[in-house]
Amino acid sequence: MPTQDAAALNAKTTVDLQNAPVDLHVLGTLTVPGLPNWRAQGSYLNDDGLTTDLTGNVNQYRFSVQYTRSAGENIYLTVI
């Protein structure tokens, strides 16, 4: 199934995108100089594509991602 590529899906509204998976591209900031330890945070916001009054009608997700080499090769993603 294609990701949310509006052109490839011929999407005209966000309703057209609702059944497609979402790709998150994370660009972190180094937390320890000289080591590949990093952290990133951000938000993902979407609406139903039909309602023009967005008050109380928006899905919002906050993300916190970190990678610490000393903890192994694990990446932790927290969705708030």
KEVO-454270 format. One record per residue: residue number from 0; x negated, y negated, z of N, C-alpha, C in turn. Coordinates in nm, 2 decimals, always signed. Example, Ala and Ser with C-alpha at 12.3 -4.5 7.8 and 13.67 -1.06 7.14 Angstrom:
% residues 2
+-----+--------+--------+--------+--------+--------+--------+--------+--------+--------+
: num :    n.X :    n.Y :    n.Z :   ca.X :   ca.Y :   ca.Z :    c.X :    c.Y :    c.Z :
+-----+--------+--------+--------+--------+--------+--------+--------+--------+--------+
:   0 :  -1.32 :  +0.57 :  +0.78 :  -1.23 :  +0.45 :  +0.78 :  -1.32 :  +0.33 :  +0.78 :
:   1 :  -1.28 :  +0.22 :  +0.71 :  -1.37 :  +0.11 :  +0.71 :  -1.29 :  +0.00 :  +0.79 :
+-----+--------+--------+--------+--------+--------+--------+--------+--------+--------+
//
This chain:
% residues 80
+-----+--------+--------+--------+--------+--------+--------+--------+--------+--------+
: num :    n.X :    n.Y :    n.Z :   ca.X :   ca.Y :   ca.Z :    c.X :    c.Y :    c.Z :
+-----+--------+--------+--------+--------+--------+--------+--------+--------+--------+
:   0 :  -0.08 :  +0.12 :  +0.00 :  +0.00 :  +0.00 :  +0.00 :  -0.09 :  -0.12 :  +0.00 :
:   1 :  -0.06 :  -0.22 :  -0.08 :  -0.14 :  -0.34 :  -0.09 :  -0.13 :  -0.42 :  +0.04 :
:   2 :  -0.23 :  -0.50 :  +0.07 :  -0.23 :  -0.58 :  +0.19 :  -0.15 :  -0.71 :  +0.15 :
:   3 :  -0.14 :  -0.81 :  +0.24 :  -0.06 :  -0.92 :  +0.21 :  -0.13 :  -1.02 :  +0.11 :
:   4 :  -0.15 :  -0.97 :  -0.01 :  -0.20 :  -1.05 :  -0.12 :  -0.07 :  -1.10 :  -0.20 :
:   5 :  -0.04 :  -1.22 :  -0.17 :  +0.09 :  -1.28 :  -0.23 :  +0.09 :  -1.27 :  -0.38 :
:   6 :  -0.02 :  -1.29 :  -0.45 :  -0.02 :  -1.28 :  -0.59 :  +0.00 :  -1.14 :  -0.64 :
:   7 :  -0.07 :  -1.05 :  -0.58 :  -0.06 :  -0.91 :  -0.63 :  +0.08 :  -0.85 :  -0.60 :
:   8 :  +0.14 :  -0.90 :  -0.49 :  +0.28 :  -0.85 :  -0.45 :  +0.39 :  -0.93 :  -0.52 :
:   9 :  +0.35 :  -1.04 :  -0.59 :  +0.45 :  -1.13 :  -0.66 :  +0.54 :  -1.18 :  -0.55 :
:  10 :  +0.49 :  -1.22 :  -0.44 :  +0.57 :  -1.27 :  -0.32 :  +0.60 :  -1.42 :  -0.35 :
:  11 :  +0.72 :  -1.45 :  -0.32 :  +0.76 :  -1.59 :  -0.33 :  +0.79 :  -1.65 :  -0.19 :
:  12 :  +0.82 :  -1.57 :  -0.09 :  +0.85 :  -1.61 :  +0.05 :  +0.78 :  -1.52 :  +0.14 :
:  13 :  +0.78 :  -1.55 :  +0.27 :  +0.73 :  -1.46 :  +0.37 :  +0.81 :  -1.34 :  +0.39 :
:  14 :  +0.94 :  -1.34 :  +0.35 :  +1.03 :  -1.22 :  +0.35 :  +0.97 :  -1.11 :  +0.26 :
:  15 :  +0.91 :  -1.16 :  +0.14 :  +0.86 :  -1.07 :  +0.05 :  +0.73 :  -1.00 :  +0.10 :
:  16 :  +0.67 :  -1.05 :  +0.20 :  +0.54 :  -1.00 :  +0.26 :  +0.57 :  -0.91 :  +0.38 :
:  17 :  +0.69 :  -0.90 :  +0.43 :  +0.71 :  -0.83 :  +0.56 :  +0.68 :  -0.68 :  +0.56 :
:  18 :  +0.68 :  -0.62 :  +0.45 :  +0.66 :  -0.47 :  +0.45 :  +0.51 :  -0.44 :  +0.42 :
:  19 :  +0.43 :  -0.54 :  +0.39 :  +0.29 :  -0.52 :  +0.36 :  +0.20 :  -0.53 :  +0.49 :
:  20 :  +0.10 :  -0.45 :  +0.50 :  +0.01 :  -0.46 :  +0.62 :  -0.07 :  -0.59 :  +0.62 :
:  21 :  -0.12 :  -0.63 :  +0.73 :  -0.19 :  -0.75 :  +0.74 :  -0.34 :  -0.72 :  +0.76 :
:  22 :  -0.43 :  -0.78 :  +0.69 :  -0.57 :  -0.77 :  +0.71 :  -0.62 :  -0.89 :  +0.80 :
:  23 :  -0.69 :  -0.86 :  +0.90 :  -0.75 :  -0.97 :  +0.98 :  -0.90 :  -0.97 :  +0.95 :
:  24 :  -0.96 :  -1.08 :  +0.91 :  -1.10 :  -1.09 :  +0.89 :  -1.15 :  -1.18 :  +1.01 :
:  25 :  -1.25 :  -1.12 :  +1.08 :  -1.29 :  -1.18 :  +1.21 :  -1.44 :  -1.23 :  +1.18 :
:  26 :  -1.46 :  -1.36 :  +1.21 :  -1.59 :  -1.42 :  +1.21 :  -1.63 :  -1.46 :  +1.35 :
:  27 :  -1.72 :  -1.39 :  +1.41 :  -1.75 :  -1.42 :  +1.55 :  -1.86 :  -1.51 :  +1.57 :
:  28 :  -1.88 :  -1.56 :  +1.69 :  -1.99 :  -1.65 :  +1.73 :  -2.09 :  -1.57 :  +1.82 :
:  29 :  -2.22 :  -1.57 :  +1.79 :  -2.31 :  -1.50 :  +1.87 :  -2.31 :  -1.55 :  +2.02 :
:  30 :  -2.31 :  -1.46 :  +2.11 :  -2.30 :  -1.49 :  +2.25 :  -2.44 :  -1.48 :  +2.32 :
:  31 :  -2.53 :  -1.40 :  +2.26 :  -2.66 :  -1.38 :  +2.32 :  -2.76 :  -1.40 :  +2.20 :
:  32 :  -2.84 :  -1.51 :  +2.21 :  -2.93 :  -1.54 :  +2.10 :  -3.03 :  -1.42 :  +2.08 :
:  33 :  -3.05 :  -1.38 :  +1.95 :  -3.14 :  -1.27 :  +1.92 :  -3.08 :  -1.13 :  +1.92 :
:  34 :  -2.96 :  -1.12 :  +1.97 :  -2.89 :  -0.99 :  +1.98 :  -2.76 :  -1.00 :  +1.90 :
:  35 :  -2.71 :  -0.89 :  +1.84 :  -2.59 :  -0.89 :  +1.77 :  -2.46 :  -0.88 :  +1.86 :
:  36 :  -2.46 :  -0.96 :  +1.96 :  -2.34 :  -0.97 :  +2.05 :  -2.26 :  -1.09 :  +2.01 :
:  37 :  -2.13 :  -1.07 :  +1.99 :  -2.05 :  -1.18 :  +1.94 :  -1.91 :  -1.18 :  +2.00 :
:  38 :  -1.84 :  -1.29 :  +1.99 :  -1.70 :  -1.30 :  +2.04 :  -1.63 :  -1.39 :  +1.94 :
:  39 :  -1.50 :  -1.36 :  +1.92 :  -1.41 :  -1.45 :  +1.84 :  -1.27 :  -1.45 :  +1.90 :
:  40 :  -1.20 :  -1.55 :  +1.87 :  -1.06 :  -1.56 :  +1.91 :  -0.98 :  -1.64 :  +1.81 :
:  41 :  -0.85 :  -1.61 :  +1.80 :  -0.77 :  -1.68 :  +1.70 :  -0.62 :  -1.65 :  +1.72 :
:  42 :  -0.54 :  -1.70 :  +1.63 :  -0.40 :  -1.68 :  +1.64 :  -0.35 :  -1.64 :  +1.50 :
:  43 :  -0.24 :  -1.56 :  +1.50 :  -0.17 :  -1.52 :  +1.38 :  -0.03 :  -1.56 :  +1.40 :
:  44 :  +0.03 :  -1.63 :  +1.31 :  +0.16 :  -1.68 :  +1.32 :  +0.24 :  -1.65 :  +1.20 :
:  45 :  +0.36 :  -1.60 :  +1.22 :  +0.45 :  -1.58 :  +1.10 :  +0.59 :  -1.60 :  +1.14 :
:  46 :  +0.68 :  -1.62 :  +1.04 :  +0.82 :  -1.64 :  +1.06 :  +0.90 :  -1.54 :  +0.98 :
:  47 :  +1.03 :  -1.55 :  +0.99 :  +1.11 :  -1.45 :  +0.92 :  +1.13 :  -1.48 :  +0.77 :
:  48 :  +1.09 :  -1.60 :  +0.73 :  +1.10 :  -1.64 :  +0.59 :  +1.24 :  -1.69 :  +0.55 :
:  49 :  +1.33 :  -1.69 :  +0.64 :  +1.47 :  -1.73 :  +0.61 :  +1.51 :  -1.85 :  +0.69 :
:  50 :  +1.47 :  -1.85 :  +0.82 :  +1.52 :  -1.96 :  +0.91 :  +1.44 :  -2.08 :  +0.89 :
:  51 :  +1.50 :  -2.20 :  +0.88 :  +1.43 :  -2.32 :  +0.86 :  +1.40 :  -2.39 :  +1.00 :
:  52 :  +1.48 :  -2.35 :  +1.10 :  +1.45 :  -2.40 :  +1.24 :  +1.36 :  -2.30 :  +1.30 :
:  53 :  +1.23 :  -2.33 :  +1.31 :  +1.13 :  -2.24 :  +1.37 :  +1.13 :  -2.23 :  +1.52 :
:  54 :  +1.20 :  -2.32 :  +1.59 :  +1.20 :  -2.31 :  +1.73 :  +1.26 :  -2.18 :  +1.78 :
:  55 :  +1.18 :  -2.10 :  +1.85 :  +1.22 :  -1.97 :  +1.90 :  +1.23 :  -1.87 :  +1.79 :
:  56 :  +1.20 :  -1.90 :  +1.67 :  +1.21 :  -1.80 :  +1.56 :  +1.08 :  -1.77 :  +1.49 :
:  57 :  +0.97 :  -1.78 :  +1.57 :  +0.83 :  -1.75 :  +1.52 :  +0.77 :  -1.65 :  +1.60 :
:  58 :  +0.70 :  -1.56 :  +1.53 :  +0.61 :  -1.46 :  +1.59 :  +0.47 :  -1.51 :  +1.60 :
:  59 :  +0.42 :  -1.52 :  +1.72 :  +0.28 :  -1.57 :  +1.73 :  +0.20 :  -1.47 :  +1.81 :
:  60 :  +0.08 :  -1.43 :  +1.77 :  -0.01 :  -1.34 :  +1.83 :  -0.14 :  -1.41 :  +1.85 :
:  61 :  -0.20 :  -1.39 :  +1.97 :  -0.33 :  -1.44 :  +2.00 :  -0.43 :  -1.32 :  +2.01 :
:  62 :  -0.54 :  -1.34 :  +1.95 :  -0.64 :  -1.23 :  +1.94 :  -0.77 :  -1.27 :  +2.01 :
:  63 :  -0.83 :  -1.18 :  +2.08 :  -0.96 :  -1.20 :  +2.14 :  -1.04 :  -1.07 :  +2.10 :
:  64 :  -1.16 :  -1.09 :  +2.04 :  -1.24 :  -0.98 :  +1.99 :  -1.38 :  -1.00 :  +2.04 :
:  65 :  -1.44 :  -0.89 :  +2.09 :  -1.58 :  -0.90 :  +2.13 :  -1.66 :  -0.78 :  +2.09 :
:  66 :  -1.79 :  -0.80 :  +2.07 :  -1.88 :  -0.68 :  +2.04 :  -2.00 :  -0.71 :  +2.13 :
:  67 :  -2.04 :  -0.61 :  +2.21 :  -2.16 :  -0.62 :  +2.29 :  -2.24 :  -0.50 :  +2.27 :
:  68 :  -2.36 :  -0.52 :  +2.22 :  -2.45 :  -0.40 :  +2.18 :  -2.48 :  -0.32 :  +2.30 :
:  69 :  -2.49 :  -0.38 :  +2.42 :  -2.53 :  -0.30 :  +2.54 :  -2.41 :  -0.21 :  +2.58 :
:  70 :  -2.29 :  -0.23 :  +2.53 :  -2.18 :  -0.15 :  +2.57 :  -2.16 :  -0.04 :  +2.46 :
:  71 :  -2.26 :  -0.02 :  +2.37 :  -2.25 :  +0.08 :  +2.27 :  -2.20 :  +0.02 :  +2.14 :
:  72 :  -2.15 :  +0.10 :  +2.05 :  -2.11 :  +0.05 :  +1.92 :  -1.96 :  +0.03 :  +1.91 :
:  73 :  -1.90 :  -0.02 :  +2.02 :  -1.76 :  -0.04 :  +2.03 :  -1.72 :  -0.19 :  +2.00 :
:  74 :  -1.61 :  -0.21 :  +1.94 :  -1.56 :  -0.34 :  +1.92 :  -1.42 :  -0.34 :  +1.99 :
:  75 :  -1.40 :  -0.44 :  +2.07 :  -1.27 :  -0.44 :  +2.15 :  -1.18 :  -0.56 :  +2.09 :
:  76 :  -1.06 :  -0.52 :  +2.06 :  -0.96 :  -0.62 :  +2.01 :  -0.85 :  -0.63 :  +2.11 :
:  77 :  -0.82 :  -0.74 :  +2.16 :  -0.71 :  -0.76 :  +2.26 :  -0.61 :  -0.85 :  +2.19 :
:  78 :  -0.49 :  -0.80 :  +2.19 :  -0.37 :  -0.88 :  +2.13 :  -0.29 :  -0.93 :  +2.25 :
:  79 :  -0.28 :  -1.06 :  +2.26 :  -0.20 :  -1.12 :  +2.38 :  -0.07 :  -1.17 :  +2.33 :
+-----+--------+--------+--------+--------+--------+--------+--------+--------+--------+
//
